Amino acid sequence: MSDESVSARRFAREGMAVLDRLTESAREDVARAAELIAECVRTDGVIQAFGTGHSQAMVLEVAGRAGGLVPTNRIGIADLVLYGGDAPSVLDDPLLEREPGVAARLYDLAAPHRQDLFVIISNSGVNNVIVEMALHAKERGHRILALTSLAHTRAVPAGHASGKKLADLADVVLDNAAPPGDALLELPGGGAVCALSTLTGVMLVQMAVAEASGLLLAAGERPPVYVSANVPGGFEGNLELEKRYAGRIRRTAS
């Protein structure tokens, strides 16, 4: 039997407690995030989601999933190879995220429109490519929704030459309430285990999507939402919805 201080039961109990607090404390920020999302959809914009490392899990939660909004695009470091013509070996560089100019290239490859909303996801909010993307998007007039850990970002120095962090550049910040380092359960002798940010990040993303969908419905507009391709008619219906954004989201690029 495991030590109760490091156990499934404790993680479930403490994780659920954080979720309970978060669903109340984040209500105003979620409402503000929903306004950005709904405005982007109303103005024929695309939600451009970007993150690195494990934050890519949250990018997948935003872009291209069943029950999610259709006008969403996933931007990732691998785009340098998939769409930019770089050799696959470029991705072997563990310091690629710190190289100046990477975010600018990724932005150009995505070719966003002015009304597109950038959803930028980073637990620390200090990686060079994350801050560079936020700066690049902001300079080009995009609104920015950040999903980050304020506790973590406040505990570490800025990594970008500007001295800025993701939260400094966002129009709206959704705080995932994860502790510095993300892991929730402290281990005897130091260190910690069991990341929290995915659990809380999914909740925040889906709360914002739900609220934005409610705003669109209240305005008499039906939210363009993906249906699972594994239910009858889902695949065909999704293709019809995607036609509106052909060439602007990677799933329709061909």
SEBA-44886 format. One record per residue (C-alpha): residue in one letter; z, y, x negated. Coordinates in pm, whole numbers, plus 50000, padded with zeros to 5 digits. Layout:
BEGIN
aZYX ...
REM end
This chain:
BEGIN
m500005000050000 s499085034649866 d501545062049784 e501945082850102 s501505114549895 v497955103149812 s496645084250112 a494085084050388 r496785092950638 r497885123650444 f494355136050387 a493545131550755 r496735149250860 e496355178550622 g492615181150667 m492975182551045 a495705208651011 v493345230550809 l490615225851070 d493005235351349 r493945267551169 l490355274751071 t488895272151420 e491235300051527 s491315322051215 a487525321551169 r486595330951526 e485705367251453 d483725358551140 v481915330651325 a481005355151601 r479595379351342 a477695350951172 a476285340351509 e474965375451569 l473065374051240 i471625339951325 a470645349351681 e469025381751563 c467025362551303 v465735338251566 r464975366351814 t462885385251560 d460845354551464 g462745350651140 v463565319350943 i467035310550817 q466705304650443 a469545282150325 f470385278949956 g473045261449754 t473465240649439 g475545210449347 h477435195749640 s476835227349841 q473405212449907 a475175190550163 m475865221950365 v472285233650317 l471215201150484 e473665208650764 v471915242050822 a468275232750773 g466215206150947 r468765184051117 a468905169951471 g470805193651696 g470125222451458 l467835252351476 v464135247451402 p463455280151211 t465395269250904 n464235263450549 r465955245850259 i465755261749913 g466905241549612 i466665240649234 a464295210949262 d461735234649419 l460845244649062 v459305210049030 l458305202549389 y456515235349453 g456535254549126 g454715230048900 d457495226148642 a457925192748466 p460655170848620 s462485172048286 v463465208248355 l466035194848601 d467775175848320 d469225208448188 p472865209748306 l472905247348246 l469785254848451 e471915271848719 r472985297448460 e469485306848346 p468405341948446 g465275344148657 v465655310248829 a466665325149164 a463765349849156 r461325321149108 l462905301249391 y462725331649617 d459035336749541 l458285299949603 a459945302049945 a457945333750028 p460415346250291 h459585373050546 r461645405050562 q463435394750882 d464555361250737 l468315355750708 f469695340950386 v472555316250422 i473925311250071 i476525284350012 s478805280849712 n482425270149700 s483195291349394 g480685318649470 v480275327149102 n477415305548970 n474715327348814 v471855314349029 i473905318749348 v474765355049275 e471255361949149 m469795348449474 a472125370349678 l471225401049472 h467515393349492 a467625388149870 k469745419049928 e467415441049723 r464555429549946 g466305438650267 h467545404750385 r470875400150561 i473155375350386 l475585350450539 a477865334450278 l479825302150310 t482395300850032 s486055295249943 l487765328749913 a490775312449749 h488555297649479 t486365328049424 r489425350749390 a490945327249132 v488015326948888 p486135353848693 a482635364648788 g479895344948613 h477045369448665 a476395399248438 s476695422748736 g480325413148779 k479555404749142 k480455373549335 l478735359149641 a481375372649878 d480845407849741 l477195407549845 a477305391150187 d477065408750522 v479305381750668 v481545357150484 l482665323950631 d485705312450435 n485855274450424 a489595275650345 a489245251150056 p491735254749769 p490605263949417 g488805233249284 d488235221049641 a490395189549619 l493255188149867 l495705161549748 e497575167549423 l497875137949188 p501025129448989 g500725144748643 g498045169748742 g494665171248905 a493755165649266 v491575143449482 c489655145449813 a487415175849860 l487895197150171 s484915220850173 t482455196650334 l484775189950625 t485475226650690 g481945237750603 v480395215050866 m482805229051126 l481945265151039 v478185258851036 q478205241351371 m480525267151528 a478125294551418 v475095275451551 a476865269351882 e477825305951916 a474335317851821 s472785294052074 g475115308252340 l473995343552255 l470335333552286 l470945316452620 a472825346952750 a469755367852660 g467515344352857 e466065327052552 r466105289652491 p467285281452137 p464585263251937 v466545231951853 y465595199051692 v465935167151891 s466505134851700 a463165119651603 n464695086151696 v464825092852069 p461745090252294 g459625121852269 g461815137252001 f459305136051718 e456475149951929 g458655177252076 n459825187851731 l456255190751608 e455465213851897 l458435236351820 e457555237351450 k454075251151520 r455585285651570 y456805285351210 a453895266851048 g453705273650675 r457045292050674 i459325262050668 r458765234650413 r458615207350678 t455375223150803 a453945234250467 s451195208350473 
REM end
